[in-house]
């Protein structure tokens, strides 16, 4: 038996059981593919990071004695897609058995499923041995809201629990203590940046005319591309950032682009790090540094991985492919040009988008409450928003991006993932960020020339969708406030909002 085992670009799990034993009859295939570069327009750092990490992983497997067939874009340019490449390698190597790890994206899962059905040799799909829940977790675990899913996993894996099976501190969730604005003089740690030369990969992208967005210094690639670097980044977070992470995880400022965030999502989503490895490292570090790190800091971090990450994956697999077509609010507007350039007078949007173009990164509140919030209020089409988020961020893989974008940001799934739309006016942005102080627009004004667009668009959104949200228990106060405005003020706000929407590219 001669076996071909496919490793996708987000399956770089060195601890997988596939690699426990060296076998000369097994060939591992890792390939750069054109089909993975153009299903959306990707950030140049994202494509480069994936290809660089794949190359490093292939080299590590070869050093461990495994047979590896590593192919670059130069090698695969003749093949229109993955199935055509696989057919070629199966014939070339006289393969009698094909195996692959379960893809995390629905499109690849379907593509490989159809391919294996056409094979005349045995084919096997195995688990990636990465996630803490199964693909069908939505059907087997409590899921009405992420909180209950999270509590179940805390108990299952005994994370931040006492000897009696109760949550440490007597509380499951410290989210109310994770919403602080960053004080002006707070010291922000310098981010750990790497300096890899990826010029050969960048040259390949240019040679094959791969369309990308954003910027890249090919001689100083800042993201981790192997397990050693991923572990270094984890340790940097624990030592330099964890003590203030929970407290300021929602804060936004122009004084730094990574703040106290771990930036580990690319390492996790490519599987260079295992989620439980990260959770235990954080939990153990906190236990020996409790004088410096409060329970609220560590719980806020662990909740993102053990709770949110697993929850959105379960939702994704339970509701695809229909989930990709959800558009509950009938949003139809095109994406404004400034999403691609950062050139807008709205300082919060300009900073968040420019940072994303430069670093392929923005933290979760910039994504949810700035660019996502604007997309919700302006009625931008979910497909366009999905494609933008999927392309621009290092860590964006559809299973994690789509529920966050189409569900959390846009409420396109009719509340499957969120109990109310995450709509906010300029008041929230002013409370949680430093953006408004030097903005072209006046965050205190709701209407008229020079007023903050988020204000008029917020109340326009509330007014437009009253049929859907006025009876929502979490939004009754908002609608009471809207009714308190005089008819004249309501009209002024709505006229301002309509003018902003008509001139959206000039905001």
ABEGO torsion letter per residue (X at the ends): XBBBBBBBAAABBAABAAAABBBAABBBBBBBBAAAAAABBBBAAAAAAAAAAAAAAAAAAAAAGBBBBBBBAAAAAABABAAAAAAAAAAAAGBABBBBBBBABAAAAAAAAAAAAABABBBBBBBAGABABBAAAAAABBAABAAAAAAAAAAAAGBGBBAAGBBBGGBABAAAAAABBBBAABBBBBBBBBBBBAAAAAAAAAAAGBBBBEBBBAABBABBABAAAAAAAAAAAAAAAAAAAAAAAABBBAABAAEABAGAAAAAAAGABBAAAAAAAAAAAAAAAAAABBAAAAAAAAAAAAAAAAAAAAAAAAAOAAAAABBAAGBABBBBAAAAAGBBABAAAAAAAAAAAAAGBBBAAAAAABAAAAAAAAGBBAAAAAAAAAAABAABBAAAAAAAAAAAAAGAAGGAABABBBBBBAAAAAAABAAAAABABBAABABEBGBBAAAAAAAAAAAAAAAAAAABAAAAAAAAAAAABBAAAAAAAAAAAAAAAAAAAAX
